[in-house]
Each structure stands twice: as structure tokens, then as C-alpha cells.
Amino acid sequence: MKAFLKGFNLFVFSFKEVWKVDKKYFLLNLMLLIVTPIQLNASIYLGSKLINNLSTMSFKLMDVVQLLLMIISIELLITIFTQIQVKHNLSFTEKFSIRQNNRLLDYFYGMDMVEKENPSFHGKANYNEFALSKIESNYQSFLTLVSVLISISLSIALLHKLNILVIVGLLILCMLRGLLELRTIRNRVEVTNILQTSHRTHGYLFQMLNNFSVHKELMINQSFEFLKKLWIKKKRHAFELQFNLEKKTINYITISKILSAGCKLSLSLFCIYYIYKGNLTIGDYMAITMAAPLIESNVLSLFNVCGKFYENTSYLKFANEMLSNEINENDSTRDEISEIDSIEVRNLSFKYPNRDKNALNHINLMINKGEKIAIVGDNASGKTTLIKIILGLYQSEQSDNVFYNGKEIKDIDLHSLWRKTSVIFQDFTKFELDIRHNIAMSNVSEINNDEKINNVIKLFGVSNILNPEKGLATELGYLTDESINLSGGQWQRIALARALFKEASLVVLDEPTSAIDPNSELDLLKNLIEVSDDKTLIIITHRIGIAANVDKIIVMKEGEIKEIGTHYELVKSRGYYFEMWTQQKELYNKQEVEAV
Ligand SMILES: Nc1ncnc2c1ncn2[C@@H]1O[C@H](COP(=O)(O)OP(=O)(O)OP(=O)(O)O)[C@@H](O)[C@H]1O
């Protein structure tokens, strides 16, 4: 009963979705589904009357013409409706796909980052896209079910002159074929679920093999052939699964066809025997031999539809969950933040759901407005995790120990916080669009402020990449023939310019100069600190030379804060920072080292 209710709810859900997108399409389909089976069976019925009339030799011409006209006009009417529906179908499909994809994008966008960064999310993302396509399929399946039931009842009525046992026998044979069909569908669902992961792997490998920026590494390492073999192995594995499924399907289809042939033969023999006995007319024979295959194909469709329902249920549960999840852009229960006066982290520990060990342990720190902070430490010491939590990107209970202006982050409207924040992540985005878009993406309301865009690209030394004819419309990347490709350092400068283009009071930079040459690095950073005078600046870096220029340095190791202080204090205390500084000091100004 519970399963039935669930299934019923999913029907209602699919119907609602189609209805919301296009009411005309919905009604047109509904009408066609009722009229088509009636037309098919009426044509058989009228055709048999026509033949009976003709075979008497004393028929009335008007009766025959009338029957003929009726058959043709019903057929014409259906053809016209079908054509209208086909035309409408195209616009419906487009509207439906835009609406669903829009909601899919919103759903994924609104999900918590921790969940999105979990590898299982990628499988779920593919699954959800597929699930959306099942909404319309479920709606169509339901219409087919109703249409098929109407058709089967009408066709059985056309067999009324046959012995009831013959009709029951025919139905049993059809059911056997239907059960075989159902098995095929169940098999397909199981294999499709397994294939999803398999397709992801060989699809990824194929992408790598096709990606020319990967080629350079593969060429030098001579690992192209190796990777290709791996791809072929994974692809073959997927093919084998598919092939085994097809083999089973072919076997089922063969058995089903043999059953069908047997059914046809026995029915024809019955009819011939009945005609011989004088119990059937030629018209009846025609009606029976046409109605029987119709019943057969409809019973098959019936099982097919049941299989589809089974197949769709798991997908639709996802789609339903996803689409009923409204995104709350502005949470009115949370307080807006107008200025960031302080950021405090109190005894924060954090563990990623798919990891055994904590990424952060007992973190305590205080950052005041306008302070320039550097976070340094080994790889995997938790630096990026810490800033993601500070920025409210991980919304787990463990990350509630962050306070802005003394207020818990869970009580703050994050959109108001993000409006005041600018950030460049280690894996910052290289928008393959023009320079204008690359810069203004941090503050789209200023996209037409050419002066401001020009100022930031000048500040970060990338105004020389502008094509003189195109100016800010110079495209970056590889997307168009005119696009220009940038070096790693140039991309990083563009990202820095983007971060500064937004008038934020908190600027967070995760290794912002890792690809920039050491000669320009310090100048760039000094510029940055100068123009961010009143801003709070947090820089994650492995370069101690950069750290030496800030107000406070946070040293992290294995998820913990080992030291906090100014460059002078930390060097003096001869701790872990001092070790790092000693190892890197040759890179920096000798005088600066000696001064310490
Ligand atoms: N999304 C994630 N899911 C699971 N574990 C993660 C995730 N992101 C990071 N980690 C793990 O958390 C730990 C801290 O990673 P984090 O990226 O914060 O280190 P980091 O100090 O910024 O390192 P690096 O200097 O190399 O950039 C690492 O062990 C890392 O493997």
C-alpha cells in the first residue's frame, strides 16, 4: 500500500510538472490518448462491416460508401490531431528542458560545498540529470497505460464471436510475452545503474586523452599509450556489461516471437474452422485477425509501461526531492551584516564526512577589521579548509564556531556576508570569455565601468594583453579563433584584478601569487596591501617573503594552529615559522633578513 501511494504521488508529481509547463500540450495528449484506440478499433469494426456488406453481393452502394467515408474521415481527424501534437511537442520539449535544467542548476548551486566536494556527488549529479528526463517519460507512460487499457477492452469486444476459452488462451500467451518484456526491463535498469559509474570512468579517461593541455605531460612521460590502454580496458568492461544485457534481451525477444507465431497460427486455424462451420463471416475473420495482434501489442505495451514505472520510480524520487527543494535566496530569519568589524573562530574542529581524521582541530583566532593576515603551513595542514569555513561555504554543525562581529555565522545571512567579501581560491576560475567579463564577474553591476576595469588590470600588470582593436572585448582562452591564451601567471593576475575589482571589506587570497615570478611577486603584494588599506586581508601562502609583510601570521600544522604573531615575534621565538623562514630566506632581501 505504501509503495502504491509512493507510486501514485510520483504520478501526480509528473502530471503537475507537465501541466505547469504547457497546459495545451497536456490536454492535446490526453485527448489523443483516448481518441486513438477508439479510432483503431472503430476502423477494424467498420472495415469488417464493409467486407461483410461487399461479400453479400446484394449490398446497397450508399451503405458501403457511407462506411468507407466514416473510416477515412476518422483516420483523417486523427492524423490532423497527431500533426498538431507533433508540432507542439517540439516547443514543449524545449520549454520543459529549459525549466528543468534551470531548477537543476539552482539545486546544485544551492547545495552545501562539503556535499559538492564529495566524490559521490558527481555520480549523483549525473543521476539527477537523467532523473529529470524521466518526469516526462512517467507522464507519457501513464497516458500509454490508459490508452492501452481502452484499446484492449475494445479489441476484446471485437473477438466476441470466438469461444471464451480461445480469448483467454490468447490473453495468457500475451501475458507470457509481457512477462518476458518485464524481465528485460528489470535487467536493463540493473545494468544501467552499474554502467553509470563505468561510463564516468572511461568518459573521464577519454576526455584526458583528448585534452591537449594534458598531452604535453603524456608526451614527456610517454604515457599516452598506457592511458589509452586503460581507457580501452574500462570501455570494454562497459561494453561487455552492455553486450551481456543485449544477449539476454535477444534471447527473450526470440522466445517472445516464437510464442507470437504460435498464437497467430492457432488463432487462424480456429477462425478457418469456424468459417468452415458457418459460424464466422469473412468480415469477422478480418476483424479477429486484426484485433488479435492489436491486443497482443497492447498487452506488451502494458507490461512495458509497468516496467517503465518500475524503472522510473527510483529516478523520480530523486527528481521529486530535487525539484521540491526551493532555494531560499534571502533567509529573513538571519541577520544581514553591513560591515565586518571582527572575525572570530572559537575552538573549531572539523572533519570531512568522507574522511576519518579531522582536517582542523581546536582552532582559535581573532581577526580585526583592516588587519592583514597571512596563513602559512605545510601542505594539507588545513589552511584552505579553515578559510572555506570562515567564509560560510561549509554549512555543517561543526562549522558553527565562527563569529562575525560577535554573532554566530549560523545567524548571519550569508548573502550579505558574501556581498562584502572577495576571494581567489587556489583553483580560481579562468573564464574563457573576454577580459571585461573576467574582471567584472566579481561585481556584475559594474560590468560597463571601463575606467574601473582598466584601472585594476593596469594595477596588476595585464593591460598589455589587450588586443588594441578589441580592448576589453579581447577574449581569453581557446573558445573562439580570436581568443588569446595566457600564461599561468597572467591568469593569476587577472584573478587578482577580479578580486580587487569588487569593493569588498574582506579579501581572501589562497596562494594568489604561486605562478607569479618572484621579482614581481613582492611588488604586486605591496601594491595589493596598499590599495587594501581599509580592507581586512587574509592571504594563504607558502612564501614566507609575503608573510613578512603582514600584521599577523598564523602558522598551521596538521590541522592545528602552531603559532600566531608578527614576523618579528615568530622569528624571535625560534619555532616552526623560524624553520620555514630560515629555509626560504635566501630568496628574499638580504637586508631584511639581517634586520631580523
Ligand atoms: N573536499 C574535501 N573532502 C575531503 N577531504 C578534504 C577536502 N578538501 C580537503 N580535504 C582534506 O583536508 C585536509 C586539509 O586540506 P586543505 O586543502 O585545507 O589543506 P591546505 O593546508 O590548504 O593544503 P595546501 O597547502 O596543499 O593547499 C587534507 O588532508 C585534505 O586531503
The ligand as an ORCA input file, in Angstrom:
! r2SCAN-3c Opt
* xyz 0 1
  N      36.523     18.390     -0.003
  C      37.278     17.613      0.743
  N      36.808     16.421      1.120
  C      37.561     15.619      1.901
  N      38.767     15.933      2.365
  C      39.287     17.121      2.017
  C      38.577     18.020      1.178
  N      39.323     19.120      0.996
  C      40.455     18.914      1.687
  N      40.449     17.725      2.299
  C      41.462     17.169      3.195
  O      41.590     18.052      4.302
  C      42.927     18.208      4.673
  C      43.293     19.718      4.650
  O      43.222     20.159      3.315
  P      43.388     21.694      2.918
  O      43.086     21.819      1.496
  O      42.624     22.507      3.876
  O      44.953     21.894      3.168
  P      45.901     23.121      2.801
  O      46.649     23.440      4.032
  O      45.128     24.211      2.165
  O      46.847     22.397      1.750
  P      47.713     23.001      0.536
  O      48.795     23.849      1.124
  O      48.269     21.777     -0.089
  O      46.801     23.750     -0.346
  C      43.742     17.368      3.716
  O      44.026     16.146      4.345
  C      42.833     17.147      2.539
  O      43.080     15.900      1.935
*
